[in-house]
Amino acid sequence: MSRDEVIGAIRQTREELGHVPTLQELNLKTGVGAYDIRRNFGVYAEALQACGLERRGSGYELSPAEIFADWSQVTRLLGKVPTLAEYALHGRYSVKPLTRHFGGGWTRLPAGMAKFARENGLEDSAKDVLEAVERHLEGKPGGAGYLMRPLTPILLPGLMKGQPVYGPPTVDAHLMLAPTNEQGVVFLFGAVARKLGFVVLRIQPGYPDCEALREMEPGLWQLIRIEFEYESRNFLMHGHKPDKCHLIVCWKHNWAESPLEVIELSSAMKQIG
């Protein structure tokens, strides 16, 4: 299903229901599914934005309590802490307000949610959610506090004599500057793969560049073959055969006619924090 067809389906469902549909309502009414949203927009919130719609109206500022309640509802639905892809499928809001209010990144979110619950006296009403967070963090050093601390390198080799010395980074960035080539795209994808719902199995010099497992539905994973490009159109210029690949990961998506799903990292990074 094309981008324009998805937009048309959302707008039609909006007219029929009298409110902005959830992804589940959209799927029941029109057959548009999570794959169609991911392929054309990345997450459902971006699809709504393309239609000029929002689930709670333009400019609405979500409170931490509202965000916690929705994230908790998804956690109860799944019986576990949701991945980014699972929340995009079942949650009401975009990822950005969650990461802004709780932890600064998706991997830090569960600990941030637990901290909010305890600070606001929600231990009893959110007991099942806190237990899910504890299961999620089990085995990680420091438990729930682990994800809330700045990461410290395992090895500190000491300063090199005669070389410049710099202060610590002031921002939490996987790659300080935007990629300018395919190698930068490969590095950045590896840094955020888990946040995007992937587990990388191998990187290879031949085509396609990468094999990874991807969570396609809650708890269900499939093998995905990925080709990295700086610009998606380079896939065409390099003469690759689409039937050997499932997905293009790029920094700039400039190939609207791509027969494959495309993840544009410059857009995805805004969603995952």
BALOBA-1460 file (C-alpha; in Angstrom, 3 decimals):
// residues 273
<rec num="1" residu="m" x="0.000" y="0.000" z="0.000"/>
<rec num="2" residu="s" x="1.386" y="3.398" z="-1.003"/>
<rec num="3" residu="r" x="1.865" y="6.442" z="1.225"/>
<rec num="4" residu="d" x="-1.080" y="8.264" z="-0.409"/>
<rec num="5" residu="e" x="-3.336" y="5.218" z="-0.006"/>
<rec num="6" residu="v" x="-2.520" y="5.016" z="3.713"/>
<rec num="7" residu="i" x="-3.271" y="8.723" z="4.139"/>
<rec num="8" residu="g" x="-6.574" y="8.278" z="2.313"/>
<rec num="9" residu="a" x="-7.507" y="5.312" z="4.502"/>
<rec num="10" residu="i" x="-6.760" y="7.241" z="7.699"/>
<rec num="11" residu="r" x="-8.836" y="10.227" z="6.601"/>
<rec num="12" residu="q" x="-11.730" y="8.007" z="5.505"/>
<rec num="13" residu="t" x="-11.712" y="6.162" z="8.842"/>
<rec num="14" residu="r" x="-11.585" y="9.509" z="10.658"/>
<rec num="15" residu="e" x="-14.792" y="10.573" z="8.876"/>
<rec num="16" residu="e" x="-16.550" y="7.267" z="9.585"/>
<rec num="17" residu="l" x="-15.653" y="7.097" z="13.285"/>
<rec num="18" residu="g" x="-15.873" y="10.796" z="14.106"/>
<rec num="19" residu="h" x="-12.477" y="10.710" z="15.829"/>
<rec num="20" residu="v" x="-8.863" y="10.079" z="14.941"/>
<rec num="21" residu="p" x="-8.531" y="6.274" z="14.749"/>
<rec num="22" residu="t" x="-6.094" y="4.139" z="16.658"/>
<rec num="23" residu="l" x="-3.934" y="1.842" z="14.543"/>
<rec num="24" residu="q" x="-6.116" y="-1.088" z="15.597"/>
<rec num="25" residu="e" x="-9.277" y="0.729" z="14.466"/>
<rec num="26" residu="l" x="-7.625" y="1.647" z="11.180"/>
<rec num="27" residu="n" x="-6.624" y="-1.964" z="10.578"/>
<rec num="28" residu="l" x="-10.125" y="-3.273" z="11.304"/>
<rec num="29" residu="k" x="-11.767" y="-0.699" z="9.014"/>
<rec num="30" residu="t" x="-9.350" y="-0.653" z="6.073"/>
<rec num="31" residu="g" x="-6.806" y="-3.447" z="6.432"/>
<rec num="32" residu="v" x="-3.911" y="-1.004" z="6.803"/>
<rec num="33" residu="g" x="-1.434" y="-2.726" z="9.111"/>
<rec num="34" residu="a" x="1.733" y="-2.054" z="11.057"/>
<rec num="35" residu="y" x="3.896" y="-3.007" z="8.061"/>
<rec num="36" residu="d" x="2.213" y="-0.379" z="5.847"/>
<rec num="37" residu="i" x="2.826" y="2.257" z="8.517"/>
<rec num="38" residu="r" x="6.456" y="1.272" z="9.049"/>
<rec num="39" residu="r" x="7.218" y="1.146" z="5.321"/>
<rec num="40" residu="n" x="5.753" y="4.552" z="4.528"/>
<rec num="41" residu="f" x="6.096" y="6.558" z="7.747"/>
<rec num="42" residu="g" x="8.141" y="4.710" z="10.369"/>
<rec num="43" residu="v" x="5.641" y="5.162" z="13.211"/>
<rec num="44" residu="y" x="1.887" y="5.818" z="13.380"/>
<rec num="45" residu="a" x="2.314" y="9.306" z="14.838"/>
<rec num="46" residu="e" x="4.145" y="10.363" z="11.663"/>
<rec num="47" residu="a" x="1.313" y="8.977" z="9.524"/>
<rec num="48" residu="l" x="-1.215" y="11.024" z="11.501"/>
<rec num="49" residu="q" x="0.947" y="14.106" z="11.148"/>
<rec num="50" residu="a" x="1.018" y="13.612" z="7.364"/>
<rec num="51" residu="c" x="-2.799" y="13.660" z="7.475"/>
<rec num="52" residu="g" x="-2.839" y="16.830" z="9.565"/>
<rec num="53" residu="l" x="-4.146" y="14.848" z="12.551"/>
<rec num="54" residu="e" x="-3.051" y="14.038" z="16.099"/>
<rec num="55" residu="r" x="-4.577" y="11.630" z="18.604"/>
<rec num="56" residu="r" x="-4.994" y="14.419" z="21.169"/>
<rec num="57" residu="g" x="-5.082" y="17.531" z="18.997"/>
<rec num="58" residu="s" x="-2.452" y="19.957" z="17.801"/>
<rec num="59" residu="g" x="-0.295" y="21.560" z="20.465"/>
<rec num="60" residu="y" x="-1.601" y="19.365" z="23.278"/>
<rec num="61" residu="e" x="1.046" y="19.052" z="26.011"/>
<rec num="62" residu="l" x="0.983" y="15.607" z="27.582"/>
<rec num="63" residu="s" x="1.530" y="15.331" z="31.306"/>
<rec num="64" residu="p" x="3.903" y="12.689" z="32.712"/>
<rec num="65" residu="a" x="0.904" y="11.024" z="34.389"/>
<rec num="66" residu="e" x="-0.898" y="10.611" z="31.045"/>
<rec num="67" residu="i" x="2.217" y="9.206" z="29.416"/>
<rec num="68" residu="f" x="2.843" y="6.805" z="32.305"/>
<rec num="69" residu="a" x="-0.774" y="5.599" z="32.186"/>
<rec num="70" residu="d" x="-0.595" y="4.844" z="28.462"/>
<rec num="71" residu="w" x="2.800" y="3.130" z="28.674"/>
<rec num="72" residu="s" x="1.513" y="1.083" z="31.613"/>
<rec num="73" residu="q" x="-1.542" y="0.037" z="29.603"/>
<rec num="74" residu="v" x="0.673" y="-1.249" z="26.783"/>
<rec num="75" residu="t" x="2.910" y="-3.037" z="29.317"/>
<rec num="76" residu="r" x="-0.141" y="-4.772" z="30.810"/>
<rec num="77" residu="l" x="-1.434" y="-5.685" z="27.347"/>
<rec num="78" residu="l" x="1.850" y="-7.359" z="26.392"/>
<rec num="79" residu="g" x="2.716" y="-8.672" z="29.846"/>
<rec num="80" residu="k" x="6.191" y="-7.174" z="29.514"/>
<rec num="81" residu="v" x="8.055" y="-3.933" z="28.904"/>
<rec num="82" residu="p" x="7.304" y="-2.963" z="25.283"/>
<rec num="83" residu="t" x="9.944" y="-2.465" z="22.637"/>
<rec num="84" residu="l" x="9.858" y="0.778" z="20.659"/>
<rec num="85" residu="a" x="8.139" y="-1.024" z="17.772"/>
<rec num="86" residu="e" x="5.535" y="-2.548" z="20.122"/>
<rec num="87" residu="y" x="4.734" y="0.809" z="21.682"/>
<rec num="88" residu="a" x="4.421" y="2.421" z="18.240"/>
<rec num="89" residu="l" x="1.884" y="-0.301" z="17.394"/>
<rec num="90" residu="h" x="-0.191" y="-0.262" z="20.599"/>
<rec num="91" residu="g" x="0.448" y="3.116" z="22.253"/>
<rec num="92" residu="r" x="-1.523" y="6.331" z="21.821"/>
<rec num="93" residu="y" x="1.359" y="8.777" z="21.606"/>
<rec num="94" residu="s" x="4.557" y="9.299" z="19.651"/>
<rec num="95" residu="v" x="7.849" y="8.204" z="21.194"/>
<rec num="96" residu="k" x="9.299" y="11.705" z="21.630"/>
<rec num="97" residu="p" x="7.256" y="12.824" z="24.685"/>
<rec num="98" residu="l" x="8.031" y="9.524" z="26.430"/>
<rec num="99" residu="t" x="11.770" y="9.855" z="26.052"/>
<rec num="100" residu="r" x="11.638" y="13.584" z="26.851"/>
<rec num="101" residu="h" x="9.884" y="13.051" z="30.194"/>
<rec num="102" residu="f" x="11.406" y="9.696" z="31.190"/>
<rec num="103" residu="g" x="15.093" y="8.933" z="30.868"/>
<rec num="104" residu="g" x="16.194" y="10.650" z="27.628"/>
<rec num="105" residu="g" x="16.285" y="7.473" z="25.495"/>
<rec num="106" residu="w" x="14.213" y="4.353" z="24.888"/>
<rec num="107" residu="t" x="16.561" y="1.990" z="26.736"/>
<rec num="108" residu="r" x="16.405" y="4.230" z="29.836"/>
<rec num="109" residu="l" x="12.616" y="4.492" z="29.708"/>
<rec num="110" residu="p" x="11.650" y="1.503" z="31.932"/>
<rec num="111" residu="a" x="13.790" y="2.726" z="34.840"/>
<rec num="112" residu="g" x="12.413" y="6.240" z="34.368"/>
<rec num="113" residu="m" x="8.851" y="4.930" z="34.508"/>
<rec num="114" residu="a" x="9.584" y="2.962" z="37.687"/>
<rec num="115" residu="k" x="11.154" y="6.039" z="39.282"/>
<rec num="116" residu="f" x="8.070" y="8.124" z="38.418"/>
<rec num="117" residu="a" x="5.724" y="5.501" z="39.920"/>
<rec num="118" residu="r" x="7.617" y="5.363" z="43.202"/>
<rec num="119" residu="e" x="7.971" y="9.128" z="43.502"/>
<rec num="120" residu="n" x="4.236" y="9.573" z="42.978"/>
<rec num="121" residu="g" x="2.965" y="6.849" z="45.317"/>
<rec num="122" residu="l" x="1.838" y="4.459" z="42.557"/>
<rec num="123" residu="e" x="3.505" y="1.335" z="43.931"/>
<rec num="124" residu="d" x="0.172" y="-0.354" z="44.680"/>
<rec num="125" residu="s" x="-1.847" y="0.644" z="41.607"/>
<rec num="126" residu="a" x="1.094" y="-0.026" z="39.275"/>
<rec num="127" residu="k" x="2.469" y="-3.059" z="41.094"/>
<rec num="128" residu="d" x="2.196" y="-5.293" z="38.011"/>
<rec num="129" residu="v" x="3.933" y="-2.687" z="35.851"/>
<rec num="130" residu="l" x="6.787" y="-2.324" z="38.347"/>
<rec num="131" residu="e" x="7.161" y="-6.099" z="38.421"/>
<rec num="132" residu="a" x="7.411" y="-6.129" z="34.615"/>
<rec num="133" residu="v" x="10.130" y="-3.479" z="34.807"/>
<rec num="134" residu="e" x="12.016" y="-5.496" z="37.424"/>
<rec num="135" residu="r" x="11.869" y="-8.592" z="35.192"/>
<rec num="136" residu="h" x="13.106" y="-6.499" z="32.278"/>
<rec num="137" residu="l" x="16.051" y="-5.151" z="34.285"/>
<rec num="138" residu="e" x="16.891" y="-8.451" z="35.981"/>
<rec num="139" residu="g" x="20.556" y="-9.270" z="35.610"/>
<rec num="140" residu="k" x="21.597" y="-5.748" z="34.632"/>
<rec num="141" residu="p" x="24.185" y="-4.226" z="36.992"/>
<rec num="142" residu="g" x="22.506" y="-1.990" z="39.536"/>
<rec num="143" residu="g" x="18.958" y="-3.057" z="38.670"/>
<rec num="144" residu="a" x="16.534" y="-0.197" z="37.975"/>
<rec num="145" residu="g" x="19.189" y="2.373" z="38.797"/>
<rec num="146" residu="y" x="21.500" y="0.981" z="36.118"/>
<rec num="147" residu="l" x="19.830" y="2.694" z="33.168"/>
<rec num="148" residu="m" x="19.595" y="6.020" z="34.980"/>
<rec num="149" residu="r" x="23.350" y="6.427" z="35.450"/>
<rec num="150" residu="p" x="25.778" y="7.774" z="32.842"/>
<rec num="151" residu="l" x="27.657" y="4.912" z="31.221"/>
<rec num="152" residu="t" x="31.309" y="4.524" z="32.288"/>
<rec num="153" residu="p" x="33.784" y="2.815" z="29.928"/>
<rec num="154" residu="i" x="35.080" y="-0.565" z="31.074"/>
<rec num="155" residu="l" x="38.662" y="0.417" z="30.187"/>
<rec num="156" residu="l" x="40.299" y="3.754" z="30.995"/>
<rec num="157" residu="p" x="43.793" y="3.476" z="29.461"/>
<rec num="158" residu="g" x="45.141" y="6.820" z="30.690"/>
<rec num="159" residu="l" x="46.126" y="9.970" z="28.775"/>
<rec num="160" residu="m" x="48.510" y="9.847" z="25.806"/>
<rec num="161" residu="k" x="51.503" y="12.122" z="26.180"/>
<rec num="162" residu="g" x="51.775" y="15.022" z="23.768"/>
<rec num="163" residu="q" x="48.175" y="14.734" z="22.520"/>
<rec num="164" residu="p" x="45.353" y="17.319" z="23.000"/>
<rec num="165" residu="v" x="42.941" y="16.837" z="25.930"/>
<rec num="166" residu="y" x="39.195" y="17.514" z="25.671"/>
<rec num="167" residu="g" x="36.364" y="17.804" z="28.173"/>
<rec num="168" residu="p" x="33.468" y="15.302" z="28.312"/>
<rec num="169" residu="p" x="30.672" y="15.422" z="25.692"/>
<rec num="170" residu="t" x="27.791" y="17.746" z="26.590"/>
<rec num="171" residu="v" x="25.235" y="15.702" z="24.619"/>
<rec num="172" residu="d" x="24.334" y="12.007" z="24.632"/>
<rec num="173" residu="a" x="24.969" y="11.147" z="20.982"/>
<rec num="174" residu="h" x="25.796" y="7.854" z="19.263"/>
<rec num="175" residu="l" x="27.518" y="9.769" z="16.461"/>
<rec num="176" residu="m" x="28.387" y="13.371" z="17.249"/>
<rec num="177" residu="l" x="27.888" y="14.616" z="13.674"/>
<rec num="178" residu="a" x="25.519" y="13.442" z="10.945"/>
<rec num="179" residu="p" x="26.879" y="10.757" z="8.584"/>
<rec num="180" residu="t" x="28.340" y="11.852" z="5.256"/>
<rec num="181" residu="n" x="28.872" y="8.379" z="3.806"/>
<rec num="182" residu="e" x="27.656" y="4.784" z="3.935"/>
<rec num="183" residu="q" x="30.140" y="3.811" z="6.669"/>
<rec num="184" residu="g" x="28.559" y="6.395" z="8.961"/>
<rec num="185" residu="v" x="25.133" y="4.882" z="8.279"/>
<rec num="186" residu="v" x="26.416" y="1.397" z="9.183"/>
<rec num="187" residu="f" x="27.880" y="2.641" z="12.468"/>
<rec num="188" residu="l" x="24.775" y="4.603" z="13.433"/>
<rec num="189" residu="f" x="22.398" y="1.746" z="12.648"/>
<rec num="190" residu="g" x="24.489" y="-0.594" z="14.793"/>
<rec num="191" residu="a" x="24.263" y="1.878" z="17.675"/>
<rec num="192" residu="v" x="20.452" y="2.180" z="17.546"/>
<rec num="193" residu="a" x="19.433" y="-1.192" z="16.072"/>
<rec num="194" residu="r" x="17.830" y="-2.466" z="19.292"/>
<rec num="195" residu="k" x="15.811" y="0.724" z="19.687"/>
<rec num="196" residu="l" x="14.468" y="0.217" z="16.171"/>
<rec num="197" residu="g" x="13.444" y="-3.377" z="16.910"/>
<rec num="198" residu="f" x="16.403" y="-5.230" z="15.341"/>
<rec num="199" residu="v" x="19.041" y="-7.683" z="16.534"/>
<rec num="200" residu="v" x="22.013" y="-7.741" z="14.153"/>
<rec num="201" residu="l" x="23.288" y="-11.219" z="13.276"/>
<rec num="202" residu="r" x="26.132" y="-10.329" z="10.927"/>
<rec num="203" residu="i" x="27.678" y="-7.643" z="8.719"/>
<rec num="204" residu="q" x="29.308" y="-8.766" z="5.487"/>
<rec num="205" residu="p" x="31.270" y="-7.174" z="2.601"/>
<rec num="206" residu="g" x="28.961" y="-8.613" z="-0.069"/>
<rec num="207" residu="y" x="25.359" y="-7.772" z="-0.974"/>
<rec num="208" residu="p" x="23.245" y="-7.466" z="1.091"/>
<rec num="209" residu="d" x="25.312" y="-5.795" z="3.798"/>
<rec num="210" residu="c" x="23.535" y="-7.103" z="6.891"/>
<rec num="211" residu="e" x="21.375" y="-9.892" z="8.263"/>
<rec num="212" residu="a" x="19.270" y="-9.119" z="11.326"/>
<rec num="213" residu="l" x="16.283" y="-10.392" z="13.231"/>
<rec num="214" residu="r" x="13.343" y="-7.972" z="13.406"/>
<rec num="215" residu="e" x="10.375" y="-8.065" z="15.741"/>
<rec num="216" residu="m" x="7.467" y="-8.098" z="13.290"/>
<rec num="217" residu="e" x="4.668" y="-8.705" z="15.806"/>
<rec num="218" residu="p" x="4.802" y="-8.868" z="19.622"/>
<rec num="219" residu="g" x="7.166" y="-11.718" z="20.475"/>
<rec num="220" residu="l" x="7.551" y="-12.850" z="16.829"/>
<rec num="221" residu="w" x="10.814" y="-12.223" z="14.945"/>
<rec num="222" residu="q" x="11.892" y="-12.809" z="11.337"/>
<rec num="223" residu="l" x="15.165" y="-12.707" z="9.399"/>
<rec num="224" residu="i" x="15.643" y="-9.426" z="7.495"/>
<rec num="225" residu="r" x="18.316" y="-8.748" z="4.869"/>
<rec num="226" residu="i" x="19.456" y="-5.123" z="4.916"/>
<rec num="227" residu="e" x="21.425" y="-2.964" z="2.477"/>
<rec num="228" residu="f" x="23.049" y="0.202" z="3.792"/>
<rec num="229" residu="e" x="23.215" y="3.317" z="1.616"/>
<rec num="230" residu="y" x="23.936" y="6.963" z="2.342"/>
<rec num="231" residu="e" x="21.046" y="7.903" z="0.021"/>
<rec num="232" residu="s" x="18.344" y="5.346" z="-0.762"/>
<rec num="233" residu="r" x="18.639" y="6.023" z="-4.521"/>
<rec num="234" residu="n" x="22.194" y="4.676" z="-4.409"/>
<rec num="235" residu="f" x="20.632" y="1.201" z="-4.196"/>
<rec num="236" residu="l" x="19.401" y="1.700" z="-7.771"/>
<rec num="237" residu="m" x="22.691" y="3.217" z="-8.936"/>
<rec num="238" residu="h" x="24.628" y="0.232" z="-7.562"/>
<rec num="239" residu="g" x="22.496" y="-2.180" z="-9.569"/>
<rec num="240" residu="h" x="21.327" y="-4.283" z="-6.619"/>
<rec num="241" residu="k" x="18.533" y="-6.814" z="-7.122"/>
<rec num="242" residu="p" x="15.545" y="-6.096" z="-4.839"/>
<rec num="243" residu="d" x="14.563" y="-9.762" z="-4.576"/>
<rec num="244" residu="k" x="17.739" y="-10.449" z="-2.565"/>
<rec num="245" residu="c" x="16.970" y="-7.838" z="0.091"/>
<rec num="246" residu="h" x="14.121" y="-6.780" z="2.397"/>
<rec num="247" residu="l" x="15.099" y="-3.349" z="3.628"/>
<rec num="248" residu="i" x="17.209" y="-0.288" z="2.813"/>
<rec num="249" residu="v" x="18.695" y="1.671" z="5.720"/>
<rec num="250" residu="c" x="19.947" y="5.107" z="4.707"/>
<rec num="251" residu="w" x="20.565" y="8.603" z="6.017"/>
<rec num="252" residu="k" x="18.602" y="10.352" z="3.246"/>
<rec num="253" residu="h" x="15.561" y="8.784" z="1.572"/>
<rec num="254" residu="n" x="15.349" y="10.223" z="-1.958"/>
<rec num="255" residu="w" x="13.895" y="7.271" z="-3.881"/>
<rec num="256" residu="a" x="10.106" y="7.488" z="-3.613"/>
<rec num="257" residu="e" x="9.649" y="4.599" z="-6.071"/>
<rec num="258" residu="s" x="11.683" y="2.148" z="-3.972"/>
<rec num="259" residu="p" x="10.188" y="-1.372" z="-4.135"/>
<rec num="260" residu="l" x="11.619" y="-2.054" z="-0.684"/>
<rec num="261" residu="e" x="10.867" y="-0.662" z="2.743"/>
<rec num="262" residu="v" x="13.239" y="2.199" z="3.606"/>
<rec num="263" residu="i" x="14.306" y="3.352" z="7.058"/>
<rec num="264" residu="e" x="15.642" y="6.901" z="6.888"/>
<rec num="265" residu="l" x="17.856" y="7.272" z="9.953"/>
<rec num="266" residu="s" x="17.756" y="11.074" z="9.855"/>
<rec num="267" residu="s" x="14.005" y="10.788" z="10.542"/>
<rec num="268" residu="a" x="14.134" y="7.746" z="12.818"/>
<rec num="269" residu="m" x="16.624" y="9.406" z="15.164"/>
<rec num="270" residu="k" x="14.054" y="12.101" z="15.963"/>
<rec num="271" residu="q" x="11.629" y="9.416" z="17.158"/>
<rec num="272" residu="i" x="13.912" y="7.306" z="19.338"/>
<rec num="273" residu="g" x="15.610" y="10.164" z="21.204"/>
